[in-house]
Amino acid sequence: SLSILADCITLVVIYFIGRKLHGESVGLIAAGLFAISVQFIQQAHFGTFDSLLTTAVALVLWTLMLYTGSGRLKYLNMAGAGIGLAVGIKATAVLLVLPAFTAVLCYELVQVSVVKLRGARRILQVWLVPFLWGLGIFVLCNPYAVIEWQEYLGNIALQSYMVRGLVDWPFILQYKDTTPYIYHITEQGRWTLGWPLTMFMYGGTLALGLQVATKLRLREIDYGVVQRLVLLSWVVCYFILIAGLTVKYPRYMLPIIPVQIVFAASLLVAIVRK
C-alpha cells in the first residue's frame, strides 16, 4: 500500500515537472507513460523501498525547479529536507547534492530580478540552512544511523563492496560477465519498460543534453536552461555512477526513470509538432 501511494505521488509530481519543463501536453503524456510502466508496477507488488526513494527524489527535483524559477528560499529548504528524507531511505540518494549544488550555483550566477544578498548572510541562507533541514529530517527518519553510527557506516561499506563485486555472494554471480551501462538499457528495453519507451527515454535525454549544451555554449542562459540542467545533472551523474557498478539490479535505475520519461514525452511531442 505504501509503494502504491508513493508511485501515485510520483505520478503527480512527474506531471508537474513535465508541465513546467515543456507544457501541458508533455506533463500529461509523461504521467501516462509513467502510469503504464511495468517496472514501477512490479516494484510496487514487491513492496521495495525503491518506490519510496523515487518519490523522494522526484519531490526534491520538483522543489529545486521551483527554487530556480522563483528564487524563494522556502523551496530550497524543502529540497534540503527532501534530500534528508531520501538519504534516510537509501544512502545512494546523497547524490542529490549534485543537482542541488547545480541549482544553487547556477541561480546565483544568472539571477537578475531579485535582490542579491552578499557575504555570510547569503551563504547561511542558500547553503547552511538547507543542509541543516536535510540533517534534521535524516536524523528524524533514521535515528539509529546516529545512535549506532558505526554499524550504519559498516552496513553501507558492506553494501558498497557488494555492488562493486568485491564479495563472493551467490546472488550477485549473475552479473559477473554483464556489460556496464549497456546491460541496464537492454533490460529496460526487453523486460521492464519496452523498447519504444526506452529508446525515447535515452533519445530524449540526449536531445535535451544537446539543447542545454548549445545554450551554454552561446551563453543564452536563463532560468529554463537552469531547470533543464538540474534535471540532466541528476540523470547523467546517477547513471554514470550507478549503472557502471558490477551488480545491476534493474530497480537501481528507478530514481532516474521518471525524469527520463519526461524527456521521452518532450521528444515525442517535439517530433509530432515538427
SVG drawing of the C-alpha trace seen along z (x, -y; Angstrom):
<svg xmlns="http://www.w3.org/2000/svg" viewBox="-2 -44 39 63">
<polyline fill="none" stroke="black" stroke-width="0.4" points="0.0,0.0 2.8,-2.4 4.5,-1.6 1.3,-2.3 0.8,-5.6 4.4,-6.5 4.0,-5.8 0.8,-7.8 2.6,-10.8 5.4,-10.3 3.0,-10.3 1.5,-13.7 5.0,-15.2 6.1,-13.9 3.1,-15.7 4.1,-18.9 7.7,-18.6 6.7,-17.9 4.3,-20.8 6.9,-23.1 9.5,-21.9 7.7,-21.9 4.0,-22.5 0.7,-20.7 1.0,-18.1 4.4,-16.9 3.2,-16.7 0.1,-14.6 2.0,-12.3 4.8,-11.8 2.3,-10.9 0.5,-8.5 3.7,-6.7 4.8,-6.5 1.4,-5.0 1.8,-2.1 5.5,-1.4 5.8,2.2 8.8,1.8 7.1,-0.5 4.0,1.8 6.3,4.7 8.3,2.9 5.0,1.9 3.9,5.5 7.2,6.5 7.0,3.5 10.6,2.5 11.8,-0.7 13.0,-2.0 9.4,-3.2 9.7,-5.5 13.1,-6.6 11.9,-7.5 9.1,-9.6 11.5,-11.5 13.9,-12.1 11.0,-13.4 9.9,-15.8 13.5,-17.1 13.9,-17.8 10.5,-19.5 11.3,-21.8 14.6,-22.6 12.8,-23.6 10.5,-25.8 13.5,-27.4 15.4,-28.1 12.2,-29.6 11.3,-31.9 14.4,-32.2 12.2,-31.6 14.3,-30.1 11.5,-28.1 11.7,-25.8 15.4,-25.3 14.8,-24.4 12.1,-21.9 14.6,-20.4 17.1,-20.1 14.5,-18.3 13.7,-16.1 17.3,-15.1 17.5,-14.2 14.4,-12.0 15.8,-10.4 19.2,-9.6 17.2,-8.2 15.6,-5.8 18.8,-4.8 22.3,-6.2 22.9,-6.5 20.4,-9.4 23.3,-11.5 24.0,-12.0 21.1,-14.5 23.6,-17.1 24.8,-17.3 21.5,-18.7 21.1,-20.8 24.5,-22.3 23.8,-22.9 20.6,-24.7 22.1,-27.0 25.2,-27.8 23.5,-28.4 20.8,-30.5 23.3,-32.6 25.1,-33.2 22.1,-34.1 19.7,-35.8 18.8,-39.3 15.4,-40.1 15.9,-39.5 17.9,-41.4 21.3,-39.9 22.5,-39.3 26.2,-39.2 28.6,-37.7 27.9,-35.5 24.1,-36.0 23.7,-34.7 25.9,-31.7 23.9,-30.9 20.6,-31.1 21.4,-29.1 23.9,-26.6 23.8,-26.1 20.1,-26.3 19.1,-23.7 21.8,-21.5 20.5,-21.7 17.0,-20.9 18.3,-17.8 20.3,-16.7 17.4,-17.2 15.0,-15.2 17.6,-12.4 18.0,-12.0 14.3,-12.1 13.6,-9.4 16.7,-7.3 17.7,-7.8 19.6,-4.6 22.0,-5.9 23.2,-8.3 22.7,-6.1 24.5,-3.2 26.6,-5.1 29.4,-2.6 27.1,0.2 25.3,-2.1 28.5,-3.1 29.7,0.6 26.5,1.7 27.0,-1.0 30.6,0.1 29.5,3.8 26.8,2.9 29.4,0.9 31.6,3.9 28.6,6.0 27.6,3.7 31.2,3.5 31.5,7.3 34.2,7.4 32.3,10.1 31.6,13.5 27.9,13.8 25.8,16.3 23.1,13.9 25.5,11.4 27.2,14.0 24.6,13.5 26.2,10.1 29.7,11.4 30.0,11.1 27.5,8.3 28.4,5.1 28.2,1.9 25.6,-0.7 24.5,1.4 23.0,4.1 20.6,1.7 19.4,0.3 19.0,3.8 17.0,5.0 14.7,1.9 14.1,2.5 13.5,6.2 11.6,6.6 10.8,3.6 9.8,0.7 9.7,1.9 11.9,0.8 9.8,-2.1 9.8,-3.9 13.4,-3.0 14.6,-4.5 12.6,-7.7 13.9,-8.0 17.6,-7.9 16.9,-9.8 15.1,-12.5 18.0,-12.6 20.5,-13.1 18.4,-15.7 17.9,-17.7 21.6,-17.5 22.5,-18.8 20.0,-21.6 21.4,-22.7 24.9,-22.4 24.1,-24.6 22.5,-27.2 25.6,-27.2 28.0,-27.5 26.1,-30.5 25.7,-31.9 22.0,-32.0 21.4,-31.1 18.0,-31.7 16.0,-30.0 14.6,-27.5 18.0,-26.4 19.0,-26.1 16.0,-23.9 16.9,-21.6 20.5,-21.5 19.3,-20.5 17.4,-17.5 20.2,-16.5 22.8,-16.7 20.8,-14.2 20.1,-11.7 23.6,-11.8 25.6,-11.7 23.4,-9.0 23.5,-6.8 27.3,-7.1 28.0,-6.2 25.3,-3.6 24.9,-1.8 28.6,-1.2 28.6,1.0 29.2,4.7 25.8,5.5 23.0,4.3 19.6,4.8 17.0,3.2 15.4,1.4 18.7,-0.6 17.6,-2.7 14.2,-3.7 15.2,-7.1 16.1,-8.4 13.4,-6.7 10.6,-9.2 12.7,-12.2 13.8,-10.3 10.1,-9.6 9.6,-13.4 12.5,-13.7 10.8,-11.0 7.5,-12.8 9.3,-16.0 11.0,-14.4 7.7,-12.7 5.8,-16.0 8.6,-17.8 8.5,-15.2 4.8,-15.3 4.8,-19.1 7.6,-19.0"/>
</svg>
